[in-house]
């Protein structure tokens, strides 16, 4: 009995410790956001705070264009997610189903681009978008994000399509379905959880980007929230309390998205598209 109980207790204890380690930074961020301005550096700040206030949330919502920054981030992340899924899923299907010379090399080369730091390609992109007169536009940022999200979406999709039995597509082709109809009506519905997981990944990467958004957009009205948060850093002083309040508001849409799609997201990441 004891031998059976100890592993269960150990796993539960490990889950509790892991949950505390994950939630502690979130709790501390909330404490700082509710702390009066300038008091986070004081000696009286403890784990259980006193004198909490909502002034920091009021400040970032009224004195800073946080709503505009969130709208910019939302539009860019949605566009990047949709485009990345459209391109990556189609390319993943092609590599999974079509045999042609150099397919594996091409796929590996695309995946290798994930190892290229964003800082090494942002300046060439700046030059290209400047010549195309796309600077300070959401289009430039969305296109830049494609370099980081499409490769992994492609490989995720390829893995999902590899799990779809070819016999299902062959049966549909015998019934008169075209290749596109087979892709759209047979293969794609079977990997829907994987497609949603890929979209969530692309959305989060685009949503949290700072390097591309800061370099390709210098107009405050076009800033995303990560760029706006960096504006709280002064030369000699950083407003931690308003920054934490803005960070909590910024994180809320992603949390809501994950809660809404968590079932699809977990199924997509753990099991691929099809079973059996």
C-alpha positions as MATLAB code, in Angstrom:
seq = 'XXXXXXXXXXXXXXXXXXXXXXXXXXXXXXXXXXXXXXXXXXXXXXXXXXXXXXXXXXXXXXXXXXXXXXXXXXXXXXXXXXXXXXXXXXXXXXXXXXXXXXXXXXXXXXXXXXXXXXXXXXXXXXXXXXXXXXXXXXXXXXXXXXXXXXXXXXXXXXXXXXXXXXXXXXXXXXXXXXXXXXXXXXXXXXXXXXXXXXXXXXXXXXXXXXXXXXXXXXXXXXXXXXXXXXXXXXXXXXXXXXXXXXXXXXXXXXXXXXXXXXXXXXXXXXXXXXXX';
ca = [
       0.000    0.000    0.000;
       2.786    2.396    0.916;
       4.683    1.573   -2.277;
       1.608    2.420   -4.296;
       0.914    5.658   -2.418;
       4.417    7.145   -2.517;
       4.633    7.489   -6.323;
       1.210    9.191   -6.385;
       2.191   11.593   -3.608;
       5.501   12.290   -5.327;
       3.821   13.125   -8.627;
       1.307   15.386   -6.943;
       4.023   17.121   -4.966;
       6.001   17.622   -8.169;
       2.925   19.123   -9.841;
       2.406   21.480   -6.902;
       6.029   22.629   -6.958;
       5.923   23.094  -10.732;
       2.684   25.079  -10.508;
       4.150   27.355   -7.861;
       7.269   27.991   -9.948;
       5.144   28.826  -12.983;
       2.597   31.018  -11.187;
       5.013   32.862   -8.883;
       6.278   35.279  -11.595;
       2.670   35.953  -12.631;
       1.709   36.647   -9.016;
       4.683   38.962   -8.540;
       3.817   40.815  -11.739;
       0.287   41.326  -10.407;
       1.663   42.563   -7.062;
       3.839   45.141   -8.821;
       0.932   46.227  -11.027;
      -1.200   46.905   -7.931;
       1.582   48.683   -6.036;
       1.441   52.520   -5.913;
       3.786   54.236   -8.341;
       7.375   54.384   -7.154;
       6.907   52.068   -4.157;
       8.061   48.815   -5.752;
      11.644   49.688   -4.873;
      10.818   50.379   -1.264;
      11.765   48.064    1.609;
       8.127   47.551    2.598;
       7.147   45.540   -0.471;
       6.447   41.947    0.534;
       4.893   38.766   -0.722;
       1.551   39.863    0.718;
       1.254   43.511   -0.312;
      -0.611   46.279    1.465;
      -2.103   49.480    0.149;
      -3.046   48.092   -3.262;
      -4.271   50.453   -5.966;
      -5.655   50.320   -9.509;
      -4.037   53.632  -10.455;
      -1.454   51.932  -12.654;
      -4.159   50.267  -14.762;
      -6.013   53.564  -15.032;
      -2.783   55.273  -16.075;
      -1.880   52.845  -18.877;
      -5.459   52.814  -20.178;
      -5.916   56.591  -20.185;
      -2.457   58.174  -20.443;
      -0.890   55.692  -22.854;
      -2.408   54.488  -26.166;
      -2.531   50.906  -24.889;
      -5.772   50.221  -26.749;
      -4.169   51.226  -30.047;
      -1.108   49.097  -29.318;
      -3.285   46.072  -28.519;
      -5.336   46.567  -31.693;
      -2.140   46.781  -33.770;
      -0.774   43.631  -32.114;
      -4.057   41.797  -32.608;
      -4.352   42.646  -36.307;
      -0.712   41.746  -37.008;
      -0.830   38.491  -35.019;
      -4.100   37.389  -36.634;
      -2.799   38.181  -40.114;
       0.513   36.430  -39.422;
      -1.273   33.364  -38.035;
      -3.665   33.080  -40.971;
      -0.975   33.596  -43.615;
       1.491   31.258  -41.895;
      -1.120   28.502  -41.628;
      -2.237   28.954  -45.240;
       1.318   28.807  -46.555;
       2.751   26.306  -44.079;
      -0.118   23.800  -44.246;
      -0.157   23.798  -48.062;
       3.633   23.390  -48.197;
       3.534   20.676  -45.544;
       0.966   18.733  -47.543;
       3.040   19.040  -50.710;
       6.197   17.762  -49.007;
       4.279   14.966  -47.280;
       2.436   13.693  -50.353;
       4.470   14.569  -53.443;
       7.758   12.851  -54.210;
      10.161   15.030  -56.160;
      13.907   15.403  -56.290;
      15.272   17.535  -53.484;
      12.080   17.563  -51.402;
      13.875   16.543  -48.214;
      16.699   19.003  -48.819;
      14.232   21.823  -49.391;
      12.291   20.947  -46.247;
      15.462   20.776  -44.135;
      16.697   24.074  -45.584;
      13.417   25.736  -44.642;
      13.624   24.314  -41.130;
      17.242   25.464  -40.820;
      16.093   29.064  -41.199;
      14.634   28.733  -37.690;
      18.205   28.756  -36.363;
      18.975   32.141  -37.937;
      18.717   34.872  -35.260;
      16.163   37.581  -35.961;
      18.800   40.218  -35.275;
      20.837   39.036  -38.268;
      18.021   39.429  -40.798;
      16.134   42.450  -39.483;
      18.492   44.988  -41.109;
      18.324   43.395  -44.589;
      14.546   43.325  -44.195;
      14.583   46.981  -43.202;
      16.465   47.815  -46.407;
      14.095   45.746  -48.559;
      10.914   47.155  -47.028;
      12.333   50.670  -47.213;
      12.868   50.298  -50.953;
       9.315   48.972  -51.267;
       7.978   51.847  -49.121;
       6.468   49.405  -46.623;
       8.104   50.735  -43.465;
       5.714   51.789  -40.690;
       3.014   49.502  -42.097;
       1.560   46.291  -40.640;
       2.338   44.514  -43.912;
       6.085   44.777  -43.312;
       5.812   43.302  -39.823;
       3.543   40.461  -40.955;
       5.916   39.557  -43.793;
       8.871   39.671  -41.406;
       7.112   37.322  -39.001;
       6.712   34.789  -41.793;
      10.432   34.096  -41.586;
      10.039   32.782  -38.032;
       6.636   31.082  -38.032;
       6.230   29.487  -41.476;
       9.116   26.965  -41.157;
       7.798   25.400  -37.966;
       4.176   25.498  -39.156;
       5.329   23.677  -42.290;
       7.044   20.924  -40.329;
       4.179   20.582  -37.872;
       1.770   20.234  -40.784;
       3.983   17.701  -42.546;
       3.981   15.533  -39.431;
       0.208   15.739  -39.166;
      -0.301   14.835  -42.841;
       2.119   11.918  -42.509;
      -0.316   10.430  -39.970;
      -3.251   10.596  -42.392;
      -3.664    7.231  -44.180;
      -3.008    7.561  -47.890;
      -5.788    5.024  -48.534;
      -8.398    7.598  -47.509;
      -7.169   10.023  -50.131;
      -6.921    7.261  -52.740;
     -10.549    6.290  -52.098;
     -11.649    9.888  -52.534;
      -9.652   10.154  -55.769;
     -11.325    7.000  -57.102;
     -14.702    8.605  -56.387;
     -13.709   11.463  -58.685;
     -12.296   14.021  -56.266;
      -9.557   16.275  -57.570;
      -6.252   16.688  -55.724;
      -7.428   19.987  -54.236;
     -10.733   18.427  -53.156;
      -8.842   15.568  -51.527;
      -6.698   18.093  -49.664;
      -9.622   20.291  -48.628;
     -12.305   17.697  -47.896;
     -10.317   14.697  -46.671;
      -6.847   15.511  -45.365;
      -7.424   18.992  -43.939;
     -10.419   18.125  -41.684;
      -8.496   15.197  -40.230;
      -5.641   17.405  -39.053;
      -7.840   20.267  -37.812;
      -6.464   20.093  -34.229;
      -2.956   20.335  -35.667;
      -3.904   23.306  -37.830;
      -5.307   25.099  -34.785;
      -2.174   24.290  -32.781;
      -0.039   25.704  -35.598;
      -2.187   28.851  -35.716;
      -1.890   29.371  -31.959;
       1.885   28.982  -32.188;
       2.128   31.501  -35.037;
      -0.196   33.907  -33.233;
       1.810   33.848  -29.990;
       5.170   34.266  -31.747;
       3.860   37.249  -33.717;
       2.044   38.691  -30.707;
       5.167   38.735  -28.543;
       7.675   39.916  -31.174;
       9.738   42.994  -30.344;
      12.707   43.041  -32.731;
      10.843   43.214  -36.040;
       8.072   45.457  -34.721;
      10.521   47.912  -33.134;
      12.813   48.125  -36.167;
      10.243   48.199  -38.962;
       7.821   50.574  -37.267;
       9.064   53.840  -35.776;
       5.728   55.662  -35.623;
       4.127   55.427  -32.136;
       0.647   55.048  -33.648;
       1.862   51.874  -35.427;
       3.555   50.360  -32.369;
       2.600   46.955  -31.030;
       2.362   46.326  -27.295;
       5.921   44.904  -26.876;
       7.283   48.079  -28.451;
       5.002   50.188  -26.281;
       6.155   48.354  -23.155;
       9.755   49.162  -23.995;
       8.829   52.857  -23.893;
       8.391   52.586  -20.121;
      12.171   52.187  -19.878;
      13.746   55.577  -19.359;
      17.408   56.520  -19.491;
      17.707   56.699  -15.715;
      14.387   55.337  -14.448;
      11.963   52.542  -15.347;
       8.291   52.737  -14.393;
       7.913   49.147  -13.253;
       4.400   49.469  -11.833;
       2.689   50.819  -15.002;
       4.767   48.445  -17.115;
       3.505   45.454  -15.148;
      -0.074   46.710  -15.397;
       0.257   47.066  -19.163;
       1.871   43.611  -19.347;
      -1.106   42.019  -17.606;
      -3.547   43.685  -20.001;
      -1.303   42.620  -22.887;
      -1.222   38.981  -21.760;
      -4.990   38.705  -21.310;
      -5.901   38.075  -25.003;
      -3.356   35.259  -25.314;
      -4.594   33.625  -22.121;
      -8.186   33.830  -23.350;
      -7.160   32.381  -26.713;
      -5.384   29.439  -25.080;
      -8.344   28.797  -22.769;
     -10.743   28.836  -25.700;
      -8.632   26.551  -27.902;
      -6.795   24.487  -25.304;
      -8.584   21.269  -26.273;
      -7.594   21.585  -29.935;
      -4.135   22.847  -29.009;
      -3.313   19.908  -26.741;
      -4.746   17.351  -29.179;
      -2.799   18.897  -32.028;
       0.526   18.930  -30.209;
       0.252   15.464  -28.669;
      -1.492   13.283  -31.204;
      -1.272   14.885  -34.619;
      -4.209   14.721  -36.917;
      -5.522   11.149  -37.012;
      -5.691    8.098  -34.822;
      -5.504    4.481  -35.749;
];
